[in-house]
């Protein structure tokens, strides 16, 4: 058995393990009924005709009812496999012996893989006899032990994080006055894509607890916020939605339909996953330990400022003559305090001499250069070297938001690749076909209301583009309006996500 | 065409004013303000015709050469709000910002008239970034302005900028809100100050014309929401909320408020700040872009406002900002003599009246010579501001 990167995973909480979890939270009788019902194979009919093809179930947690859980799941797994559904079991076993026994039981029951939180060496993994999906916390991840499909837990549920200037909560909406940020796991997915290339990240995030049904838009955003940036969210429905689905409630079923449409949208455009991120700025870090914390924060703020960027692993970037991000870049943000290797320095210096910009926390350019300052840029020394510049954050990275804003200005808005007008809480991600045949800009709306009157500007000339939306799934041709060395595309109102595909690129 | 009142009317008005001045000595200065000439031009579109229309209007005002030859000219632009905010799908210059074509034409004509150096100034929202970058983020090409005349410069005046210290402007007569204001050096290092504005309304002050734009010459490092208590901040953070609400005082380094206990009402405070500013930092030339604009407010959207695109097809210019704004108000269908409670001043004091009291200029149309297209032929009535429960504007 091997891991299948085409799996579309969904959590299927049920059985004694779920009863125990619910009892611990004083859940009401209705929720217990939901857990019971979802243990029944008949519930799998809900998946008929949907893109979901892999269920994640609790298999073992090192507790007394593990065996009861496994026995309760066996009919479900059996029925599911008849329907072509794969099962992945979550195993949280403290002891190696328990782990081996639990995995052996899973293999016998028909599991195709297990999700483990314990890091095993290769021989231990092989001895299990089932493929392993290693799960770690996203803020403390060890990249070099990730499995071909790996999972990360996150505390961030994507969506609008509303704050007024004074810090008070404001009304949600696509375009309102208060300053607002949007919570997203997008940058983590971008980092994962670089740090674990050719592997598939499953994001494990449960919806926030609510006494009401979570909106369809909120789920669709969780899907979009992962798929746009190259990862997959393990679909996880709240209890009210699952209860509603059992009873045929129209709101719950409507949400489920929207969720499946959104997943199908990304499945239908799976080719976009092979597209390369576009960006005139490269952010380089080893994304480990403390560096992960700060680099992740800076990336998040750059993303919120709509800066299109590329992420590079410090340990591999610029290592060889053909391996590196130099071409097409205008700026490089060297996040870590560690200085580049001699080879990296050489390439970075060549980049600067040709007009590039390098931002770092210490100066390691050629000696004898006197730093200058800009009156609008506080806390930076600027070293001009031939046609380019080294910019040094004199006190290191103190405020990631300020560094992100300063970086954007230093690289220059003139080098923006894409920009949203009336962005509200929308954001965009640009990627390009490996052979530059077309460019796709995906737009996500993090607010609870529809995005309207959003204009996408791109730095390419195009008379028209294709607009793709999850519902309906077909494309719409939208006209481009020439605008300042690029093109404006007025986007029709959209709920959660859409994508603009531009062919025959004519970059300026 | 002129709109001068008759000698009899003028003398009659003077007689009435004399009585009023005895009762209210503050009005004496108002009556001493100079009568002025204001030009109105019809210009349906933003195209090459803009420069011709403006050229004619400046000639009707007596020409620019005497004003600017060999001088440093500072032009305060209107680029209020975020660069990414738009009214529906309209670019900002088609609704709430002065259009680059009008800026280009003005710079070009000032250059042709012999201006030695022209500085384009604005205080972009909550940022110290170079003004050119702010323009780019709105989709503009700042390099176009560099080609309009020789020695064109840009400066973001929302902070200290290129200066070493702030320049203090004391308000003649002591001021209505503050005794004086600390501003970016560019407002003192100029011989001629031009306000380049948009013809539109304002939710706080009723109208936004050449005077109200001067509200934006105040740096948020001093007058902003997060300015420090003692000295100016390094970076401009937030907006000018304290001017509206009195939520905090300017830093101790700046000239103080005349009376810290004045009402906290923005409709009282902001018109007085504006009147102070145009008295302390006189406007030598006011140009108002009313070719395309919006009705209902000053931004492309605001909670509770109904903003709609509008196309008056007009340009207005004058040497006195109060008189220019008075004519612009008349073109918008409003009475510049209106008091608080009457549109467009339903919830605010009339800043033209306050500036008139400061001796800046007259708002009385009977004392203003209107040249070019008559008001009656160019009038484009703006509806009174209505508030909506909707956030999003249509």
Interface residues (C-beta under 8 A of the other chain):
Chain A: X165 X171 X173 X174 X175 X176 X177 X375 X376 X378 X405 X409 X412 X413 X414 X416 X419 X420 X421 X422 X423 X452 X453 X455 X457 X483 X484 X485 X488 X490
Chain B: X84 X85 X86 X88 X89 X91 X127 X128 X129 X130 X133 X136 X137 X139 X140 X141 X156 X159 X160 X161 X162 X225 X234 X235 X238 X241 X300 X301 X302 X303 X391 X392
